[in-house]
């Protein structure tokens, strides 16, 4: 059992470009929801609109500027959780800048 769990921990996901982008976007989306739910006990789903990838920047669009300010307050926690999720991808560069628009 110990060997099996060790193998699973060291496995990397092998995805094509489209699936990698989808995983990155989903990871950011879920990280934002998780952190905000943990910190504020509020579900942000109705306020999130989309996630876009522009070079090495991820743009998370919301429909409320006040939410953007709140998200900036939790940037470090969101980014840490997001980077933990994404580092298991086999990407050459996975250090993204995240902006809330």
Backbone as XML, in Angstrom:
<?xml version="1.0"?>
<chain id="A" units="angstrom">
  <residue number="1" name="UNK">
    <atom name="N" x="0.820" y="-1.196" z="0.000"/>
    <atom name="CA" x="0.000" y="0.000" z="0.000"/>
    <atom name="C" x="0.861" y="1.256" z="0.000"/>
  </residue>
  <residue number="2" name="UNK">
    <atom name="N" x="1.928" y="1.236" z="0.726"/>
    <atom name="CA" x="2.813" y="2.389" z="0.806"/>
    <atom name="C" x="3.453" y="2.688" z="-0.544"/>
  </residue>
  <residue number="3" name="UNK">
    <atom name="N" x="3.868" y="1.652" z="-1.255"/>
    <atom name="CA" x="4.474" y="1.840" z="-2.572"/>
    <atom name="C" x="3.456" y="2.438" z="-3.536"/>
  </residue>
  <residue number="4" name="UNK">
    <atom name="N" x="2.231" y="1.936" z="-3.482"/>
    <atom name="CA" x="1.176" y="2.429" z="-4.366"/>
    <atom name="C" x="0.904" y="3.913" z="-4.124"/>
  </residue>
  <residue number="5" name="UNK">
    <atom name="N" x="0.808" y="4.340" z="-2.898"/>
    <atom name="CA" x="0.548" y="5.752" z="-2.610"/>
    <atom name="C" x="1.724" y="6.625" z="-3.031"/>
  </residue>
  <residue number="6" name="UNK">
    <atom name="N" x="2.931" y="6.115" z="-2.893"/>
    <atom name="CA" x="4.115" y="6.860" z="-3.313"/>
    <atom name="C" x="4.120" y="7.042" z="-4.825"/>
  </residue>
  <residue number="7" name="UNK">
    <atom name="N" x="3.731" y="6.032" z="-5.554"/>
    <atom name="CA" x="3.671" y="6.133" z="-7.011"/>
    <atom name="C" x="2.627" y="7.170" z="-7.415"/>
  </residue>
  <residue number="8" name="UNK">
    <atom name="N" x="1.483" y="7.164" z="-6.782"/>
    <atom name="CA" x="0.431" y="8.121" z="-7.107"/>
    <atom name="C" x="0.854" y="9.550" z="-6.822"/>
  </residue>
  <residue number="9" name="UNK">
    <atom name="N" x="1.611" y="9.763" z="-5.768"/>
    <atom name="CA" x="2.071" y="11.104" z="-5.437"/>
    <atom name="C" x="3.028" y="11.642" z="-6.488"/>
  </residue>
  <residue number="10" name="UNK">
    <atom name="N" x="3.809" y="10.759" z="-7.109"/>
    <atom name="CA" x="4.819" y="11.189" z="-8.066"/>
    <atom name="C" x="4.330" y="11.162" z="-9.505"/>
  </residue>
  <residue number="11" name="UNK">
    <atom name="N" x="3.090" y="10.807" z="-9.726"/>
    <atom name="CA" x="2.550" y="10.782" z="-11.083"/>
    <atom name="C" x="2.288" y="12.195" z="-11.562"/>
  </residue>
  <residue number="12" name="UNK">
    <atom name="N" x="2.558" y="12.407" z="-12.831"/>
    <atom name="CA" x="2.259" y="13.689" z="-13.442"/>
    <atom name="C" x="1.166" y="13.470" z="-14.465"/>
  </residue>
  <residue number="13" name="UNK">
    <atom name="N" x="0.348" y="14.492" z="-14.660"/>
    <atom name="CA" x="-0.684" y="14.407" z="-15.675"/>
    <atom name="C" x="-0.064" y="14.709" z="-17.032"/>
  </residue>
  <residue number="14" name="UNK">
    <atom name="N" x="-0.412" y="13.917" z="-18.014"/>
    <atom name="CA" x="0.071" y="14.140" z="-19.371"/>
    <atom name="C" x="-1.125" y="14.541" z="-20.223"/>
  </residue>
  <residue number="15" name="UNK">
    <atom name="N" x="-1.220" y="15.838" z="-20.493"/>
    <atom name="CA" x="-2.375" y="16.382" z="-21.179"/>
    <atom name="C" x="-1.926" y="17.127" z="-22.423"/>
  </residue>
  <residue number="16" name="UNK">
    <atom name="N" x="-2.812" y="17.185" z="-23.419"/>
    <atom name="CA" x="-2.496" y="18.007" z="-24.577"/>
    <atom name="C" x="-2.708" y="19.481" z="-24.206"/>
  </residue>
  <residue number="17" name="UNK">
    <atom name="N" x="-2.432" y="20.368" z="-25.147"/>
    <atom name="CA" x="-2.460" y="21.796" z="-24.838"/>
    <atom name="C" x="-3.852" y="22.275" z="-24.389"/>
  </residue>
  <residue number="18" name="UNK">
    <atom name="N" x="-4.897" y="21.844" z="-25.082"/>
    <atom name="CA" x="-6.243" y="22.287" z="-24.735"/>
    <atom name="C" x="-6.658" y="21.785" z="-23.351"/>
  </residue>
  <residue number="19" name="UNK">
    <atom name="N" x="-6.344" y="20.549" z="-23.055"/>
    <atom name="CA" x="-6.700" y="20.004" z="-21.751"/>
    <atom name="C" x="-5.871" y="20.652" z="-20.643"/>
  </residue>
  <residue number="20" name="UNK">
    <atom name="N" x="-4.620" y="20.967" z="-20.937"/>
    <atom name="CA" x="-3.786" y="21.664" z="-19.949"/>
    <atom name="C" x="-4.360" y="23.036" z="-19.631"/>
  </residue>
  <residue number="21" name="UNK">
    <atom name="N" x="-4.758" y="23.761" z="-20.668"/>
    <atom name="CA" x="-5.347" y="25.085" z="-20.451"/>
    <atom name="C" x="-6.631" y="24.981" z="-19.651"/>
  </residue>
  <residue number="22" name="UNK">
    <atom name="N" x="-7.445" y="24.003" z="-19.963"/>
    <atom name="CA" x="-8.692" y="23.812" z="-19.226"/>
    <atom name="C" x="-8.400" y="23.484" z="-17.761"/>
  </residue>
  <residue number="23" name="UNK">
    <atom name="N" x="-7.407" y="22.640" z="-17.515"/>
    <atom name="CA" x="-7.043" y="22.296" z="-16.145"/>
    <atom name="C" x="-6.531" y="23.517" z="-15.387"/>
  </residue>
  <residue number="24" name="UNK">
    <atom name="N" x="-5.741" y="24.345" z="-16.044"/>
    <atom name="CA" x="-5.216" y="25.564" z="-15.415"/>
    <atom name="C" x="-6.356" y="26.509" z="-15.055"/>
  </residue>
  <residue number="25" name="UNK">
    <atom name="N" x="-7.253" y="26.734" z="-16.004"/>
    <atom name="CA" x="-8.387" y="27.627" z="-15.756"/>
    <atom name="C" x="-9.279" y="27.103" z="-14.635"/>
  </residue>
  <residue number="26" name="UNK">
    <atom name="N" x="-9.552" y="25.817" z="-14.677"/>
    <atom name="CA" x="-10.399" y="25.212" z="-13.655"/>
    <atom name="C" x="-9.737" y="25.263" z="-12.289"/>
  </residue>
  <residue number="27" name="UNK">
    <atom name="N" x="-8.439" y="25.060" z="-12.263"/>
    <atom name="CA" x="-7.707" y="25.104" z="-10.992"/>
    <atom name="C" x="-7.771" y="26.484" z="-10.364"/>
  </residue>
  <residue number="28" name="UNK">
    <atom name="N" x="-7.621" y="27.519" z="-11.173"/>
    <atom name="CA" x="-7.722" y="28.883" z="-10.641"/>
    <atom name="C" x="-9.143" y="29.156" z="-10.155"/>
  </residue>
  <residue number="29" name="UNK">
    <atom name="N" x="-10.120" y="28.808" z="-10.969"/>
    <atom name="CA" x="-11.531" y="29.018" z="-10.613"/>
    <atom name="C" x="-11.837" y="28.359" z="-9.280"/>
  </residue>
  <residue number="30" name="UNK">
    <atom name="N" x="-11.463" y="27.085" z="-9.138"/>
    <atom name="CA" x="-11.744" y="26.350" z="-7.910"/>
    <atom name="C" x="-10.944" y="26.875" z="-6.722"/>
  </residue>
  <residue number="31" name="UNK">
    <atom name="N" x="-9.728" y="27.317" z="-6.956"/>
    <atom name="CA" x="-8.914" y="27.873" z="-5.877"/>
    <atom name="C" x="-9.550" y="29.139" z="-5.316"/>
  </residue>
  <residue number="32" name="UNK">
    <atom name="N" x="-10.052" y="29.982" z="-6.206"/>
    <atom name="CA" x="-10.728" y="31.210" z="-5.775"/>
    <atom name="C" x="-11.958" y="30.857" z="-4.939"/>
  </residue>
  <residue number="33" name="UNK">
    <atom name="N" x="-12.749" y="29.928" z="-5.440"/>
    <atom name="CA" x="-13.959" y="29.532" z="-4.702"/>
    <atom name="C" x="-13.615" y="28.945" z="-3.335"/>
  </residue>
  <residue number="34" name="UNK">
    <atom name="N" x="-12.617" y="28.077" z="-3.288"/>
    <atom name="CA" x="-12.238" y="27.433" z="-2.025"/>
    <atom name="C" x="-11.733" y="28.435" z="-0.995"/>
  </residue>
  <residue number="35" name="UNK">
    <atom name="N" x="-10.838" y="29.326" z="-1.416"/>
    <atom name="CA" x="-10.269" y="30.293" z="-0.482"/>
    <atom name="C" x="-11.343" y="31.251" z="0.022"/>
  </residue>
  <residue number="36" name="UNK">
    <atom name="N" x="-12.166" y="31.736" z="-0.871"/>
    <atom name="CA" x="-13.185" y="32.697" z="-0.456"/>
    <atom name="C" x="-14.223" y="32.040" z="0.443"/>
  </residue>
  <residue number="37" name="UNK">
    <atom name="N" x="-14.563" y="30.808" z="0.160"/>
    <atom name="CA" x="-15.513" y="30.089" z="0.999"/>
    <atom name="C" x="-14.925" y="29.851" z="2.385"/>
  </residue>
  <residue number="38" name="UNK">
    <atom name="N" x="-13.650" y="29.530" z="2.422"/>
    <atom name="CA" x="-12.978" y="29.291" z="3.705"/>
    <atom name="C" x="-12.831" y="30.580" z="4.517"/>
  </residue>
  <residue number="39" name="UNK">
    <atom name="N" x="-12.448" y="31.655" z="3.857"/>
    <atom name="CA" x="-12.169" y="32.908" z="4.557"/>
    <atom name="C" x="-13.425" y="33.710" z="4.898"/>
  </residue>
  <residue number="40" name="UNK">
    <atom name="N" x="-14.358" y="33.779" z="3.968"/>
    <atom name="CA" x="-15.528" y="34.645" z="4.126"/>
    <atom name="C" x="-16.840" y="33.873" z="4.262"/>
  </residue>
  <residue number="41" name="UNK">
    <atom name="N" x="-16.782" y="32.583" z="4.014"/>
    <atom name="CA" x="-17.974" y="31.736" z="4.050"/>
    <atom name="C" x="-19.042" y="32.232" z="3.061"/>
  </residue>
  <residue number="42" name="UNK">
    <atom name="N" x="-18.563" y="32.639" z="1.873"/>
    <atom name="CA" x="-19.437" y="33.124" z="0.811"/>
    <atom name="C" x="-19.090" y="32.384" z="-0.479"/>
  </residue>
  <residue number="43" name="UNK">
    <atom name="N" x="-20.115" y="31.935" z="-1.184"/>
    <atom name="CA" x="-19.921" y="31.290" z="-2.476"/>
    <atom name="C" x="-19.837" y="32.360" z="-3.560"/>
  </residue>
  <residue number="44" name="UNK">
    <atom name="N" x="-18.715" y="32.428" z="-4.240"/>
    <atom name="CA" x="-18.505" y="33.449" z="-5.267"/>
    <atom name="C" x="-18.986" y="33.037" z="-6.654"/>
  </residue>
  <residue number="45" name="UNK">
    <atom name="N" x="-19.518" y="31.870" z="-6.793"/>
    <atom name="CA" x="-19.898" y="31.368" z="-8.111"/>
    <atom name="C" x="-20.732" y="32.357" z="-8.919"/>
  </residue>
  <residue number="46" name="UNK">
    <atom name="N" x="-21.721" y="33.018" z="-8.343"/>
    <atom name="CA" x="-22.514" y="33.957" z="-9.151"/>
    <atom name="C" x="-21.730" y="35.179" z="-9.647"/>
  </residue>
  <residue number="47" name="UNK">
    <atom name="N" x="-20.589" y="35.461" z="-9.037"/>
    <atom name="CA" x="-19.820" y="36.654" z="-9.391"/>
    <atom name="C" x="-18.693" y="36.378" z="-10.374"/>
  </residue>
  <residue number="48" name="UNK">
    <atom name="N" x="-18.318" y="35.124" z="-10.538"/>
    <atom name="CA" x="-17.239" y="34.779" z="-11.454"/>
    <atom name="C" x="-17.791" y="34.632" z="-12.862"/>
  </residue>
  <residue number="49" name="UNK">
    <atom name="N" x="-17.073" y="35.213" z="-13.831"/>
    <atom name="CA" x="-17.533" y="35.197" z="-15.208"/>
    <atom name="C" x="-16.679" y="34.266" z="-16.066"/>
  </residue>
  <residue number="50" name="UNK">
    <atom name="N" x="-15.352" y="34.474" z="-16.056"/>
    <atom name="CA" x="-14.494" y="33.667" z="-16.922"/>
    <atom name="C" x="-13.040" y="33.736" z="-16.469"/>
  </residue>
  <residue number="51" name="UNK">
    <atom name="N" x="-12.251" y="32.812" z="-17.019"/>
    <atom name="CA" x="-10.798" y="32.808" z="-16.823"/>
    <atom name="C" x="-10.172" y="32.750" z="-18.210"/>
  </residue>
  <residue number="52" name="UNK">
    <atom name="N" x="-9.225" y="33.648" z="-18.452"/>
    <atom name="CA" x="-8.517" y="33.673" z="-19.736"/>
    <atom name="C" x="-7.027" y="33.552" z="-19.483"/>
  </residue>
  <residue number="53" name="UNK">
    <atom name="N" x="-6.343" y="32.947" z="-20.434"/>
    <atom name="CA" x="-4.890" y="32.839" z="-20.361"/>
    <atom name="C" x="-4.301" y="33.744" z="-21.435"/>
  </residue>
  <residue number="54" name="UNK">
    <atom name="N" x="-3.489" y="34.689" z="-21.010"/>
    <atom name="CA" x="-2.768" y="35.592" z="-21.909"/>
    <atom name="C" x="-1.282" y="35.486" z="-21.567"/>
  </residue>
  <residue number="55" name="UNK">
    <atom name="N" x="-0.543" y="34.792" z="-22.392"/>
    <atom name="CA" x="0.871" y="34.502" z="-22.159"/>
    <atom name="C" x="1.036" y="33.813" z="-20.814"/>
  </residue>
  <residue number="56" name="UNK">
    <atom name="N" x="1.681" y="34.456" z="-19.873"/>
    <atom name="CA" x="1.851" y="33.838" z="-18.549"/>
    <atom name="C" x="0.981" y="34.541" z="-17.495"/>
  </residue>
  <residue number="57" name="UNK">
    <atom name="N" x="-0.073" y="35.186" z="-17.953"/>
    <atom name="CA" x="-0.999" y="35.872" z="-17.054"/>
    <atom name="C" x="-2.378" y="35.229" z="-17.157"/>
  </residue>
  <residue number="58" name="UNK">
    <atom name="N" x="-2.963" y="34.988" z="-16.013"/>
    <atom name="CA" x="-4.335" y="34.493" z="-15.963"/>
    <atom name="C" x="-5.241" y="35.640" z="-15.552"/>
  </residue>
  <residue number="59" name="UNK">
    <atom name="N" x="-6.271" y="35.866" z="-16.322"/>
    <atom name="CA" x="-7.218" y="36.935" z="-16.039"/>
    <atom name="C" x="-8.518" y="36.310" z="-15.569"/>
  </residue>
  <residue number="60" name="UNK">
    <atom name="N" x="-8.881" y="36.590" z="-14.347"/>
    <atom name="CA" x="-10.144" y="36.109" z="-13.800"/>
    <atom name="C" x="-11.120" y="37.274" z="-13.831"/>
  </residue>
  <residue number="61" name="UNK">
    <atom name="N" x="-12.157" y="37.131" z="-14.625"/>
    <atom name="CA" x="-13.138" y="38.203" z="-14.786"/>
    <atom name="C" x="-14.310" y="37.969" z="-13.846"/>
  </residue>
  <residue number="62" name="UNK">
    <atom name="N" x="-14.694" y="39.037" z="-13.150"/>
    <atom name="CA" x="-15.867" y="38.998" z="-12.278"/>
    <atom name="C" x="-16.857" y="40.057" z="-12.753"/>
  </residue>
  <residue number="63" name="UNK">
    <atom name="N" x="-18.049" y="40.000" z="-12.213"/>
    <atom name="CA" x="-19.036" y="41.008" z="-12.588"/>
    <atom name="C" x="-19.238" y="42.048" z="-11.492"/>
  </residue>
  <residue number="64" name="UNK">
    <atom name="N" x="-18.236" y="42.148" z="-10.593"/>
    <atom name="CA" x="-18.370" y="43.083" z="-9.480"/>
    <atom name="C" x="-16.982" y="43.589" z="-9.067"/>
  </residue>
  <residue number="65" name="UNK">
    <atom name="N" x="-16.709" y="44.873" z="-9.211"/>
    <atom name="CA" x="-15.399" y="45.421" z="-8.836"/>
    <atom name="C" x="-15.065" y="45.254" z="-7.356"/>
  </residue>
  <residue number="66" name="UNK">
    <atom name="N" x="-16.065" y="45.247" z="-6.502"/>
    <atom name="CA" x="-15.810" y="45.041" z="-5.071"/>
    <atom name="C" x="-15.275" y="43.641" z="-4.798"/>
  </residue>
  <residue number="67" name="UNK">
    <atom name="N" x="-15.743" y="42.681" z="-5.548"/>
    <atom name="CA" x="-15.239" y="41.314" z="-5.421"/>
    <atom name="C" x="-13.768" y="41.267" z="-5.828"/>
  </residue>
  <residue number="68" name="UNK">
    <atom name="N" x="-13.407" y="42.008" z="-6.855"/>
    <atom name="CA" x="-12.002" y="42.057" z="-7.285"/>
    <atom name="C" x="-11.104" y="42.561" z="-6.161"/>
  </residue>
  <residue number="69" name="UNK">
    <atom name="N" x="-11.558" y="43.594" z="-5.453"/>
    <atom name="CA" x="-10.782" y="44.111" z="-4.324"/>
    <atom name="C" x="-10.633" y="43.067" z="-3.232"/>
  </residue>
  <residue number="70" name="UNK">
    <atom name="N" x="-11.710" y="42.371" z="-2.938"/>
    <atom name="CA" x="-11.653" y="41.308" z="-1.928"/>
    <atom name="C" x="-10.710" y="40.188" z="-2.368"/>
  </residue>
  <residue number="71" name="UNK">
    <atom name="N" x="-10.765" y="39.831" z="-3.642"/>
    <atom name="CA" x="-9.890" y="38.776" z="-4.148"/>
    <atom name="C" x="-8.416" y="39.178" z="-4.051"/>
  </residue>
  <residue number="72" name="UNK">
    <atom name="N" x="-8.146" y="40.445" z="-4.274"/>
    <atom name="CA" x="-6.758" y="40.921" z="-4.149"/>
    <atom name="C" x="-6.246" y="40.795" z="-2.717"/>
  </residue>
  <residue number="73" name="UNK">
    <atom name="N" x="-7.135" y="40.921" z="-1.759"/>
    <atom name="CA" x="-6.728" y="40.753" z="-0.359"/>
    <atom name="C" x="-6.285" y="39.316" z="-0.062"/>
  </residue>
  <residue number="74" name="UNK">
    <atom name="N" x="-6.862" y="38.370" z="-0.772"/>
    <atom name="CA" x="-6.542" y="36.958" z="-0.562"/>
    <atom name="C" x="-5.649" y="36.394" z="-1.667"/>
  </residue>
  <residue number="75" name="UNK">
    <atom name="N" x="-4.982" y="37.272" z="-2.389"/>
    <atom name="CA" x="-4.169" y="36.858" z="-3.532"/>
    <atom name="C" x="-3.165" y="35.770" z="-3.156"/>
  </residue>
  <residue number="76" name="UNK">
    <atom name="N" x="-2.442" y="35.966" z="-2.067"/>
    <atom name="CA" x="-1.393" y="35.010" z="-1.690"/>
    <atom name="C" x="-1.956" y="33.615" z="-1.423"/>
  </residue>
  <residue number="77" name="UNK">
    <atom name="N" x="-3.053" y="33.546" z="-0.725"/>
    <atom name="CA" x="-3.666" y="32.244" z="-0.432"/>
    <atom name="C" x="-4.202" y="31.589" z="-1.701"/>
  </residue>
  <residue number="78" name="UNK">
    <atom name="N" x="-4.819" y="32.385" z="-2.547"/>
    <atom name="CA" x="-5.346" y="31.858" z="-3.807"/>
    <atom name="C" x="-4.210" y="31.343" z="-4.666"/>
  </residue>
  <residue number="79" name="UNK">
    <atom name="N" x="-3.156" y="32.139" z="-4.773"/>
    <atom name="CA" x="-2.035" y="31.754" z="-5.624"/>
    <atom name="C" x="-1.328" y="30.509" z="-5.093"/>
  </residue>
  <residue number="80" name="UNK">
    <atom name="N" x="-1.172" y="30.406" z="-3.810"/>
    <atom name="CA" x="-0.528" y="29.234" z="-3.223"/>
    <atom name="C" x="-1.331" y="27.974" z="-3.511"/>
  </residue>
  <residue number="81" name="UNK">
    <atom name="N" x="-2.609" y="28.013" z="-3.288"/>
    <atom name="CA" x="-3.465" y="26.858" z="-3.561"/>
    <atom name="C" x="-3.467" y="26.530" z="-5.049"/>
  </residue>
  <residue number="82" name="UNK">
    <atom name="N" x="-3.569" y="27.533" z="-5.886"/>
    <atom name="CA" x="-3.549" y="27.338" z="-7.331"/>
    <atom name="C" x="-2.233" y="26.707" z="-7.794"/>
  </residue>
  <residue number="83" name="UNK">
    <atom name="N" x="-1.126" y="27.218" z="-7.313"/>
    <atom name="CA" x="0.172" y="26.687" z="-7.751"/>
    <atom name="C" x="0.385" y="25.249" z="-7.288"/>
  </residue>
  <residue number="84" name="UNK">
    <atom name="N" x="-0.148" y="24.882" z="-6.132"/>
    <atom name="CA" x="-0.069" y="23.487" z="-5.684"/>
    <atom name="C" x="-0.807" y="22.569" z="-6.649"/>
  </residue>
  <residue number="85" name="UNK">
    <atom name="N" x="-1.935" y="23.024" z="-7.137"/>
    <atom name="CA" x="-2.722" y="22.214" z="-8.065"/>
    <atom name="C" x="-2.037" y="22.094" z="-9.422"/>
  </residue>
  <residue number="86" name="UNK">
    <atom name="N" x="-1.459" y="23.171" z="-9.894"/>
    <atom name="CA" x="-0.917" y="23.213" z="-11.247"/>
    <atom name="C" x="0.490" y="22.619" z="-11.353"/>
  </residue>
  <residue number="87" name="UNK">
    <atom name="N" x="1.228" y="22.599" z="-10.283"/>
    <atom name="CA" x="2.619" y="22.136" z="-10.389"/>
    <atom name="C" x="2.728" y="20.671" z="-10.775"/>
  </residue>
  <residue number="88" name="UNK">
    <atom name="N" x="1.655" y="19.907" z="-10.620"/>
    <atom name="CA" x="1.686" y="18.508" z="-11.022"/>
    <atom name="C" x="1.538" y="18.308" z="-12.521"/>
  </residue>
  <residue number="89" name="UNK">
    <atom name="N" x="1.178" y="19.358" z="-13.233"/>
    <atom name="CA" x="1.132" y="19.275" z="-14.692"/>
    <atom name="C" x="2.550" y="19.255" z="-15.229"/>
  </residue>
  <residue number="90" name="UNK">
    <atom name="N" x="2.708" y="18.657" z="-16.354"/>
    <atom name="CA" x="4.036" y="18.602" z="-16.967"/>
    <atom name="C" x="4.222" y="19.835" z="-17.850"/>
  </residue>
  <residue number="91" name="UNK">
    <atom name="N" x="4.292" y="20.996" z="-17.223"/>
    <atom name="CA" x="4.473" y="22.252" z="-17.935"/>
    <atom name="C" x="5.892" y="22.740" z="-17.758"/>
  </residue>
  <residue number="92" name="UNK">
    <atom name="N" x="6.436" y="23.329" z="-18.815"/>
    <atom name="CA" x="7.778" y="23.889" z="-18.704"/>
    <atom name="C" x="7.766" y="25.127" z="-17.821"/>
  </residue>
  <residue number="93" name="UNK">
    <atom name="N" x="6.672" y="25.865" z="-17.914"/>
    <atom name="CA" x="6.564" y="27.104" z="-17.146"/>
    <atom name="C" x="5.183" y="27.168" z="-16.532"/>
  </residue>
  <residue number="94" name="UNK">
    <atom name="N" x="5.100" y="27.118" z="-15.250"/>
    <atom name="CA" x="3.781" y="27.160" z="-14.619"/>
    <atom name="C" x="3.692" y="28.257" z="-13.571"/>
  </residue>
  <residue number="95" name="UNK">
    <atom name="N" x="4.552" y="29.222" z="-13.630"/>
    <atom name="CA" x="4.508" y="30.344" z="-12.711"/>
    <atom name="C" x="3.715" y="31.471" z="-13.370"/>
  </residue>
  <residue number="96" name="UNK">
    <atom name="N" x="2.419" y="31.516" z="-13.078"/>
    <atom name="CA" x="1.535" y="32.481" z="-13.702"/>
    <atom name="C" x="1.295" y="33.672" z="-12.785"/>
  </residue>
  <residue number="97" name="UNK">
    <atom name="N" x="1.063" y="34.805" z="-13.397"/>
    <atom name="CA" x="0.584" y="35.970" z="-12.678"/>
    <atom name="C" x="-0.935" y="35.941" z="-12.781"/>
  </residue>
  <residue number="98" name="UNK">
    <atom name="N" x="-1.603" y="36.231" z="-11.701"/>
    <atom name="CA" x="-3.068" y="36.212" z="-11.696"/>
    <atom name="C" x="-3.569" y="37.631" z="-11.489"/>
  </residue>
  <residue number="99" name="UNK">
    <atom name="N" x="-4.499" y="38.031" z="-12.351"/>
    <atom name="CA" x="-5.104" y="39.363" z="-12.230"/>
    <atom name="C" x="-6.619" y="39.198" z="-12.198"/>
  </residue>
  <residue number="100" name="UNK">
    <atom name="N" x="-7.234" y="40.033" z="-11.389"/>
    <atom name="CA" x="-8.684" y="40.023" z="-11.271"/>
    <atom name="C" x="-9.234" y="41.247" z="-11.973"/>
  </residue>
  <residue number="101" name="UNK">
    <atom name="N" x="-10.082" y="41.018" z="-12.969"/>
    <atom name="CA" x="-10.638" y="42.140" z="-13.742"/>
    <atom name="C" x="-12.154" y="42.118" z="-13.685"/>
  </residue>
</chain>
